[in-house]
Amino acid sequence: MTSILGISAFYHDSAAAIVVDGQIIAAAQEERFTRIKHDYNFPLNAVNYCLAQAGLTPETLNAVVFYEKPLLKFDRLLETWLAFAPVGFRSFLKALPLWLKQKLFIPREIDRGLNNRYTGPIYFSTHHAAHAASAFFPSPFKEAAILTLDGVGEWTTTSFGVGQGNKIELIKQMQFPHSLGLLYTAFTYYTGFKVNSGEYKLMGLAPYGTPRYVDLILKHLIDLKEDGSFWLNQKYFDYCAGLTMTSRNFNTLFQGPPRRPESTLTQKEMDLAASIQKVTELVMIKMAQHVHNQTGQKNLCLAGGVALNCVANGKILKEGPFENIWIQPAAGDAGGALGAALLAWHHVFDKPRTICANDAMQGALLGPEYTTAEIKNYLDSINASSICFDNEDALYQQTTELLAAGKVLGHFSGRMEFGPRALGNRSIIGDARNRAMQQTMNLKIKYRESFRPFAPSCLEETVSDYFELTTKSPYMLLVAPVKKSRRINMTDDQTHLFGIDKLNIQRSDIPAITHVDYSARIQTVSASTAPRYYQLIKRFAQKTGYSIVVNTSFNIRGEPIVCTPQDAYRCFMFTEMDALLMENFLLLKEHQPPLKGAEEYKKNFKLD
């Protein structure tokens, strides 16, 4: 038996993953255990979970792999700081202590994390090789083109290559500071959202705007070539030397300073979002076309943080030259831990690759799960009121009645998802037919901006009944239009609305998941991967005629997705969620004893 532990740490979304004899056994982000969103520290809890899930100890590991090469990354940082000296000195002083304390001594940190009980080899992949490995090796393709896009690894920001059998080869790369991820993040910062986490908000805001800044961006910020390569004009950015993403020249170009976080969104921010989203799609489609021309492959695998832009992914699938695309569900840095482990298995140990019909990610359900006994013990310890169902038919009947009545349900079942998307096991769900559901979930459950869209989960076999999509989308990484037959045409007055005024117009018979441009970010659910979630949606379909529900991640603003029964109950009680289903236990809000701090929390996060 050969076991390999992959680790990503010290930048964004630390994670661990374990591969045994080529099979992915477990993977998890550290944030889920520490409850610190995007926790970048050494993933001690995630490592311990992965080892326990695999039935291993540090002594029995055959290899540990880190997802990038720290010395090469430090080289890039030093060269950048020196190139911009003395302007970059503040940035240098801020970053240096963490490098001297941890980042330059990864083997020591790994030894500490494994209690000095591991004596085997430690390997280092490059950042984009780990992304590429995470994209191709779990995919269902024997061979495929690979495209990786993110902010920056060591020096590389974008790469493409080919995967065949048990080997990958990266052919071409783009290097820092020219980065599509950093360009998008610059607009995230300028529009007042948090860097490295607010990019989803920017993408969700885009359909409310008009892309009137596209020509300005292409003229001044980015010199885009036909092959998708580009050059960024650094006079408009500050990420090389400063402590912000954009410079004063950027402010001048767009006629004002960055939006203050939490302040009112204006049409300007919506138009900026629409513009940078359109530019991103243009770049990615050109890149995909070039990669296809260079490789001749019919399949494409994507990874890197930019690959989480599901709108662009949908455009590549619809408009691009590839017959099939597959996107790593943990496409960001967390997925680098898994990619590093798989890269060692196939490249270092030269082991063959087994191709799975769907993919090897097991629905991304790679995190911890909790037994009925563990859940019961916890609920008893806090005197929670619950109904335990021995009969699944009765359980599904009760929950579907709640959903059909407009109630919001927390769903906690099976193994936790790996990656940023909740896929049914740690989800908050509702009735997609309910016109008020989007606003209810945003303002009373998630405590976030009302414009944020919600995604649908629908049965895999019925996806074409609702959307212009003929392929599977198990990881919620593709956006497609709602079928025209389900749309409601807008009146003349409604077509002239701008910005947030578009929000409350019913656009289809599934309004809670229909975005203002008639699109949706789709998850298809299969009986083989998520049997409990599948059965719940199927029973909802039998009751209502609709095999589709609203699905959003089981968390509240500023917190990671829930991991444990304790996390789930706290989130349930700290929001205005109506019911909570944890395995066979159904809890109704009105029957629960008060939870200390819940009312104060709601007041603090109440949005108007």
GIHUTA-V676552 format. One record per residue. N is the residue number from 1. RES is the residue in three letters. OMEGA is omega in whole degrees, -180 to 180 (none if undefined). Layout:
N:RES:OMEGA
N:RES:OMEGA
This chain:
1:MET:178
2:THR:-178
3:SER:-176
4:ILE:177
5:LEU:176
6:GLY:-177
7:ILE:166
8:SER:-175
9:ALA:169
10:PHE:171
11:TYR:-175
12:HIS:178
13:ASP:175
14:SER:-177
15:ALA:174
16:ALA:177
17:ALA:179
18:ILE:180
19:VAL:180
20:VAL:-178
21:ASP:177
22:GLY:-180
23:GLN:177
24:ILE:-176
25:ILE:-176
26:ALA:175
27:ALA:-179
28:ALA:176
29:GLN:-178
30:GLU:-178
31:GLU:-177
32:ARG:-178
33:PHE:-177
34:THR:-177
35:ARG:175
36:ILE:-174
37:LYS:-179
38:HIS:180
39:ASP:-176
40:TYR:-178
41:ASN:179
42:PHE:-172
43:PRO:-175
44:LEU:-179
45:ASN:179
46:ALA:177
47:VAL:-179
48:ASN:177
49:TYR:-177
50:CYS:178
51:LEU:-179
52:ALA:-180
53:GLN:180
54:ALA:-178
55:GLY:-176
56:LEU:171
57:THR:178
58:PRO:-178
59:GLU:-176
60:THR:177
61:LEU:176
62:ASN:180
63:ALA:171
64:VAL:-176
65:VAL:175
66:PHE:-166
67:TYR:176
68:GLU:-178
69:LYS:-173
70:PRO:-178
71:LEU:179
72:LEU:177
73:LYS:179
74:PHE:176
75:ASP:179
76:ARG:-180
77:LEU:179
78:LEU:180
79:GLU:180
80:THR:179
81:TRP:-180
82:LEU:-179
83:ALA:-177
84:PHE:-180
85:ALA:-1
86:PRO:-175
87:VAL:-175
88:GLY:-173
89:PHE:179
90:ARG:178
91:SER:179
92:PHE:-178
93:LEU:-179
94:LYS:-175
95:ALA:-171
96:LEU:-177
97:PRO:-179
98:LEU:177
99:TRP:-178
100:LEU:-178
101:LYS:-172
102:GLN:-165
103:LYS:179
104:LEU:-175
105:PHE:-176
106:ILE:178
107:PRO:178
108:ARG:180
109:GLU:178
110:ILE:177
111:ASP:179
112:ARG:-178
113:GLY:179
114:LEU:176
115:ASN:180
116:ASN:-180
117:ARG:179
118:TYR:-177
119:THR:-178
120:GLY:-177
121:PRO:172
122:ILE:-179
123:TYR:178
124:PHE:171
125:SER:168
126:THR:-175
127:HIS:-176
128:HIS:171
129:ALA:177
130:ALA:176
131:HIS:-178
132:ALA:179
133:ALA:179
134:SER:-179
135:ALA:-172
136:PHE:-171
137:PHE:177
138:PRO:-174
139:SER:179
140:PRO:-173
141:PHE:174
142:LYS:174
143:GLU:-176
144:ALA:167
145:ALA:-180
146:ILE:176
147:LEU:179
148:THR:-178
149:LEU:174
150:ASP:177
151:GLY:176
152:VAL:173
153:GLY:173
154:GLU:171
155:TRP:-171
156:THR:176
157:THR:-180
158:THR:175
159:SER:171
160:PHE:-178
161:GLY:-177
162:VAL:171
163:GLY:178
164:GLN:180
165:GLY:-178
166:ASN:-179
167:LYS:171
168:ILE:177
169:GLU:176
170:LEU:-171
171:ILE:-176
172:LYS:-179
173:GLN:166
174:MET:-173
175:GLN:175
176:PHE:12
177:PRO:-175
178:HIS:-168
179:SER:176
180:LEU:178
181:GLY:180
182:LEU:175
183:LEU:179
184:TYR:180
185:THR:176
186:ALA:178
187:PHE:174
188:THR:179
189:TYR:-174
190:TYR:-179
191:THR:170
192:GLY:178
193:PHE:-174
194:LYS:179
195:VAL:178
196:ASN:172
197:SER:-178
198:GLY:-179
199:GLU:177
200:TYR:180
201:LYS:180
202:LEU:178
203:MET:179
204:GLY:-180
205:LEU:-172
206:ALA:-177
207:PRO:178
208:TYR:-175
209:GLY:175
210:THR:-175
211:PRO:-173
212:ARG:180
213:TYR:-175
214:VAL:-178
215:ASP:179
216:LEU:179
217:ILE:-178
218:LEU:-180
219:LYS:-171
220:HIS:-172
221:LEU:-171
222:ILE:175
223:ASP:-172
224:LEU:179
225:LYS:-177
226:GLU:180
227:ASP:179
228:GLY:175
229:SER:-176
230:PHE:178
231:TRP:178
232:LEU:180
233:ASN:-170
234:GLN:179
235:LYS:180
236:TYR:-176
237:PHE:-177
238:ASP:-174
239:TYR:178
240:CYS:-171
241:ALA:-173
242:GLY:-178
243:LEU:176
244:THR:-178
245:MET:-174
246:THR:-178
247:SER:177
248:ARG:178
249:ASN:176
250:PHE:179
251:ASN:179
252:THR:-179
253:LEU:-177
254:PHE:167
255:GLN:173
256:GLY:179
257:PRO:176
258:PRO:175
259:ARG:177
260:ARG:-179
261:PRO:179
262:GLU:177
263:SER:-176
264:THR:175
265:LEU:179
266:THR:178
267:GLN:180
268:LYS:-180
269:GLU:179
270:MET:179
271:ASP:176
272:LEU:179
273:ALA:179
274:ALA:-176
275:SER:-178
276:ILE:176
277:GLN:180
278:LYS:177
279:VAL:179
280:THR:178
281:GLU:180
282:LEU:180
283:VAL:-176
284:MET:178
285:ILE:177
286:LYS:178
287:MET:-179
288:ALA:178
289:GLN:180
290:HIS:179
291:VAL:177
292:HIS:180
293:ASN:-176
294:GLN:-174
295:THR:-177
296:GLY:-178
297:GLN:178
298:LYS:-179
299:ASN:179
300:LEU:174
301:CYS:-177
302:LEU:171
303:ALA:-172
304:GLY:-175
305:GLY:-179
306:VAL:179
307:ALA:173
308:LEU:176
309:ASN:-171
310:CYS:177
311:VAL:178
312:ALA:178
313:ASN:179
314:GLY:178
315:LYS:178
316:ILE:180
317:LEU:-175
318:LYS:-171
319:GLU:-173
320:GLY:-174
321:PRO:-175
322:PHE:178
323:GLU:-177
324:ASN:171
325:ILE:176
326:TRP:-176
327:ILE:177
328:GLN:-177
329:PRO:173
330:ALA:-170
331:ALA:-178
332:GLY:-175
333:ASP:179
334:ALA:179
335:GLY:177
336:GLY:177
337:ALA:179
338:LEU:179
339:GLY:180
340:ALA:180
341:ALA:180
342:LEU:179
343:LEU:178
344:ALA:-179
345:TRP:-175
346:HIS:-175
347:HIS:-179
348:VAL:-179
349:PHE:177
350:ASP:-179
351:LYS:-180
352:PRO:-177
353:ARG:174
354:THR:-177
355:ILE:179
356:CYS:-175
357:ALA:177
358:ASN:170
359:ASP:-176
360:ALA:-174
361:MET:178
362:GLN:-179
363:GLY:-175
364:ALA:179
365:LEU:-170
366:LEU:-178
367:GLY:-177
368:PRO:170
369:GLU:-174
370:TYR:-177
371:THR:176
372:THR:180
373:ALA:179
374:GLU:179
375:ILE:180
376:LYS:180
377:ASN:179
378:TYR:-179
379:LEU:177
380:ASP:-177
381:SER:-180
382:ILE:179
383:ASN:178
384:ALA:178
385:SER:-178
386:SER:173
387:ILE:178
388:CYS:-178
389:PHE:172
390:ASP:-178
391:ASN:-177
392:GLU:178
393:ASP:179
394:ALA:178
395:LEU:-179
396:TYR:178
397:GLN:-179
398:GLN:-177
399:THR:180
400:THR:175
401:GLU:177
402:LEU:-179
403:LEU:-179
404:ALA:178
405:ALA:177
406:GLY:180
407:LYS:178
408:VAL:-171
409:LEU:170
410:GLY:-177
411:HIS:-176
412:PHE:-174
413:SER:173
414:GLY:-176
415:ARG:180
416:MET:180
417:GLU:172
418:PHE:-176
419:GLY:-172
420:PRO:-175
421:ARG:168
422:ALA:-172
423:LEU:176
424:GLY:-178
425:ASN:174
426:ARG:-172
427:SER:167
428:ILE:-173
429:ILE:-180
430:GLY:-177
431:ASP:-178
432:ALA:-180
433:ARG:-171
434:ASN:-177
435:ARG:-176
436:ALA:-170
437:MET:-179
438:GLN:-179
439:GLN:179
440:THR:-178
441:MET:-178
442:ASN:-171
443:LEU:-174
444:LYS:-179
445:ILE:-175
446:LYS:-178
447:TYR:-178
448:ARG:-174
449:GLU:-175
450:SER:-177
451:PHE:-173
452:ARG:-178
453:PRO:176
454:PHE:-177
455:ALA:174
456:PRO:164
457:SER:177
458:CYS:180
459:LEU:-176
460:GLU:-174
461:GLU:-179
462:THR:-175
463:VAL:-178
464:SER:174
465:ASP:-174
466:TYR:-170
467:PHE:175
468:GLU:-177
469:LEU:-178
470:THR:-180
471:THR:176
472:LYS:175
473:SER:-172
474:PRO:-173
475:TYR:175
476:MET:-177
477:LEU:176
478:LEU:173
479:VAL:178
480:ALA:-180
481:PRO:168
482:VAL:-178
483:LYS:-178
484:LYS:-179
485:SER:180
486:ARG:-176
487:ARG:174
488:ILE:-178
489:ASN:179
490:MET:175
491:THR:179
492:ASP:180
493:ASP:-179
494:GLN:-180
495:THR:-179
496:HIS:177
497:LEU:179
498:PHE:170
499:GLY:-175
500:ILE:177
501:ASP:179
502:LYS:-165
503:LEU:-169
504:ASN:177
505:ILE:177
506:GLN:-174
507:ARG:-179
508:SER:176
509:ASP:171
510:ILE:-169
511:PRO:-175
512:ALA:-179
513:ILE:179
514:THR:-179
515:HIS:-174
516:VAL:176
517:ASP:180
518:TYR:179
519:SER:175
520:ALA:175
521:ARG:-161
522:ILE:166
523:GLN:172
524:THR:-174
525:VAL:-179
526:SER:180
527:ALA:-177
528:SER:-176
529:THR:-176
530:ALA:-172
531:PRO:-179
532:ARG:-180
533:TYR:178
534:TYR:-179
535:GLN:178
536:LEU:180
537:ILE:179
538:LYS:178
539:ARG:175
540:PHE:178
541:ALA:179
542:GLN:-179
543:LYS:-170
544:THR:-173
545:GLY:-179
546:TYR:-180
547:SER:-174
548:ILE:177
549:VAL:171
550:VAL:178
551:ASN:172
552:THR:-174
553:SER:-178
554:PHE:177
555:ASN:174
556:ILE:-172
557:ARG:176
558:GLY:-179
559:GLU:176
560:PRO:173
561:ILE:-177
562:VAL:-180
563:CYS:-172
564:THR:172
565:PRO:177
566:GLN:178
567:ASP:-176
568:ALA:-178
569:TYR:179
570:ARG:179
571:CYS:177
572:PHE:-176
573:MET:-178
574:PHE:177
575:THR:178
576:GLU:173
577:MET:-175
578:ASP:-175
579:ALA:180
580:LEU:176
581:LEU:176
582:MET:-173
583:GLU:-178
584:ASN:-177
585:PHE:177
586:LEU:-180
587:LEU:176
588:LEU:-173
589:LYS:-173
590:GLU:-179
591:HIS:-175
592:GLN:173
593:PRO:180
594:PRO:177
595:LEU:-176
596:LYS:176
597:GLY:-174
598:ALA:-177
599:GLU:178
600:GLU:179
601:TYR:-180
602:LYS:180
603:LYS:-178
604:ASN:-175
605:PHE:-179
606:LYS:178
607:LEU:178
608:ASP:none
